[in-house]
Amino acid sequence: MEKQLSPRLLAQQEALLSRLSGAGRVLVAFSGGVDSSYLAWAARRALGTDALAVTAVSPSYPAAHREMAERIAQDFDIAHRFVETHEMDQVSYRRNAPDRCYHCKTELFVRMEWLLEELDFDALAYGINLDDRSDHRPGHQAATEHRVLSPLLDVGLDKAGIRLLSREAGLPCWDLPASACLASRLPYGTEVTPQRLSQVEEGEERLRSLGFHQVRLRHHGDVARIEIDPAEMRDGMSAEQLEAISLAIKPLGFRWVCIDADGYRTGSLNDALLSPLSASSSSTVEPS
């Protein structure tokens, strides 16, 4: 039996719709992930054609995300547009310092501001939620500088609540695993290149094709370090599974493939930003 939505959650949704209704014509940053999809759906419900979902096209974002965004826009009659972003042209982004997300989000918001002016819209919005505030989020600084609205955060919605509301709305992404841009799989200090992003994207697709649900491929040069949800490793990994992973990943250009015994957990790698080790060796620190 499906869990009923609580009165509090329904009240948060009504508050969200009310907030969006008073924002004028709104451009929504729409990646195709859980949070931005729910925000795009809510903006369409509150504003109708005065809401436009905008999806970035860049090597930093998996093709699967763009495909999901397009599917949702079509199925839910959400006005939608793709826009090319060029963060890869910026040294400040490619050098992959801990502020990488700031430069990526700045590029996106600048492109959206141009579109806002061109189409005579009033505001930008993006899908940061309550849980995100507990993690390292330099992209939120860029949002603040560009006066980007954060409606989900404003009404106190967390990831669990957004998933429940998304399921109720019929959004197909409601139970998708948490995801971030492909560059987040590279250790800080490792240059972001199209080749490395492609290796990560293809590698994670291959891991999912083997039946794994929540995975990350961390790119350490010749080494691919695989993180799998601990729940999926509870009974251990069989020799056949390990061989299949190796056969899938090594042809992408890795000499070694290792399985991280700690598994995957959201935001865990940003803990290293608080470690004394990060002060002396930024190349060993990784994003989420």
N, C-alpha and C positions, 0 to 999 in steps of 0.2 A: 504493500500500500504506500502510495507516494505521500511524502511529508507535506502537511498543509502549511501554507504561508502564514506566518505569525502576523497579528495586527500591527506590530512594530514595523515589520518588513514592508507591509502594504502601505503604512503611513510614510515610510521613507520613499517608496516609489511615488506616491502622490506628491510629496515634497519635491522630488526630483522633477516631475512633470511640470509642477508649478514654477519652479526655478527656471526651467528651460523656456516655458511659455513667456516669461518676462524678459528674455535675453535678446529679443529681436531676431534677425536672421543669423543663423549660426552655422559655421563650418565645423564639422566634427572630425578630428584625427582618427582614422578608422583602419586599424591594422588587420582586422579579421580575427583577433583574439577575443577572449571572453569579455573583458571589460569594455573595450571600444565597441564591440558589436552590440552589447546591451545599451551603451550610451547612444549609439546611432539609432537603434530601435526606439529608444525613449524620445530622442529628438524628433524622429519622424512622427511619432504619436502626438507629441506636444505641439509641433510646429508645422507639420505637413510639408509642403514644398518649400517652406522657409528654412528647412534644414538640408544641408548637403554634406554627405560623408566623403572624406578625401583620403585616398590611400596612396602611400609613397611607393614609388617604383625605384628600387635600388638593389645592388648586390648584397646589401646588409640584411635584407628581408627575404625569407624563404618564399619560393613560388607558391607553396601550399597555402601560405597566409593570404596572398593576393587572390588565389582561387576561392578561398573561403569567403573573403570579403565580397568578391563579385557575386558569389552564389547567394549570400545573405541579402545583398542589395537587390538582386532580382526577385528573390522569393518574398521579400517584405516590402517591395515597392519603395525602397529608399533611394532618393536621388544620390548619385555616386559619380565620382570623378577620380581618375588616377593622375598623379603629378610626379614628375621625375625629381628626385633629390640628388645632390652631388656632393655629399659629405666625403666620398672617396677622393675628391679633388683636393681636399684640405689636409695639409700636413698635421694640423692640430688634431684631426680625427685619426688619421692613419697611424700616428705614433702610439696610440692606444694607451694613454695615461689614464689614471683613475677618473679623470673628468671627460672621458670619451663621449659618454651619453649626453653631456652638455652640448658638445659641438654637433652631434647628430640631431638632437631635438631643436637646436637653434636653426639648423639648416631647414628642417621640416617646417618650423613655425614661420620662418622668413618666406618660404615658398607659399605657405598658406595665407600670409598677410598680403602678398601680391595678388593672390586669387580673391581674397576678401575685397580688396580695392577694385579689382577688375569687375567683380560681379555685384558690387554694392551690398555686401553683407555687413553685419554689425559686430560679430564676435567670433572668437575661436574657442573650441572646447576640446579637452582630451580626457582619457579615461583613468587617471590615477585614482586609486581607492584607499580606504583607511589603512589596510594592511601595508601598503607600499611605503607609508611614512616611517615604518620601523626599519627600513633597509636603506642602503646607500643609493640615493636617487639624484644625481647631479642634473638629470633632465628636468627635474621640478624647478630648479633654479632658472633654467631657460624659459620654462613656462611662465614663471613669475615675472621675468624681465619682459616678456612679450604679452603680458596681460591675458594669458590664456585661462579660460574658465576651467574649473575642476569640479563639476557638479556632483559626481559620485562621492568625492571626498567631502564636499560641503554638507551633504545630507547624511554622512556617516556610514555609507555602505562599505562593507568589507567583501572580500572575495567570495566567502561562503554565501552571503546574502545575494550577491550578484549572480552566482550560479543558480540559486533557487528561482530568482526572478526571471532569469534567462530561460530556464526550463519551462516555467509557466507560460512564457511568451512564445515558446516553440522554437527558440533559436537553436540551430543544430550544433553550435559550438559550446553549449552550456557546460559540458563535461570534458572539454578538451584539456590536456595537461597544460600547466603553466609553461609559457614560452617567452623568450626574449630574442633580441636580434642576434644574428649569427656571430657578430663580432664578440659577443659576450663569452664565446667559447675559447677565445685566445687569451693567454696570460697577459696582464698589463705589461707593457714594454715590448711586446711582440707586435711587429708592424701588421696592420690590417691590410691584406691584399685580396684581390678577387679570387686568386687560386686557393688561398687558405679558406676563404668563406665557402667556396664551392666544395672543397673537401669535407668541410663540416656538414654542409647541407645534404650532400649525397650520402655521407656516412650515416647521419641520423635517419634518413629515409630508409637506408638498408637495414638498420637496426629495428626500425618499426616494422619493416616487412618480415622480420624474423619473429615478430609477435610481441616485442617489448613496447610498453605503453609510454612510460615516462623515462626518457633517456637524454643524456647529454654526451657529446663527443668533445672532449677538451683537447685542443691541438697544441702539442708540445714538440713541434718540429717533427722529428722522426717517430715520435711516440704519440699514439692515439690513446688517451685515457678515457675509458668508458664509465660513465656513471649511470646506474640503473636504480629505479625506485627500490628501496629496501624491501618493500612488500613483495616485489617480483623476484627477489633473491632469497626469500625467507627459507625456502627448502634447498638452498644451494644451487650451484650451476653444474649441469651435467657436462661430461666431456664432449658430448655431441654439440651442446650449445656453445661451449667455448670454441670449438673448432669452427662452427658456423660463423661466429662473430669474427674470428681471425680471417677466414676466407672472404668474408664480405668487406672487411675494412682495409686489409693490407694492399689490395690492388689500387686503392686510391692514392698511394704514395707514401704509406707509413711502413717503417721497418719493423716496428714493434706495436703490439696491441695489448693493453693491460686493463683489467677490470678493477675499479676503485672499490675496495672492501667496505668503505663507508657509505657507498651508494649515493643517490641523488637526494638533495633536500634544497628547497627554494632559498636562494640568497646565502647559502652557506659559505660560498667563496669570498663574499664581501667581508666576512669576519676577519680576513687577513689584513684588511685596511687598518684594523685596530691593533695589529700585532707589531711588536718591536721589529720583527723581521722585515716588515714593509718599508721601514725607514732606511734600511741598508741595501735592499735588493728588490726594487720594484718589479723586476721581471718574474718574481715568484708569486706575485699577488694576482688573483684572478677575479673577474666579475661574476655575476650570477647567471 
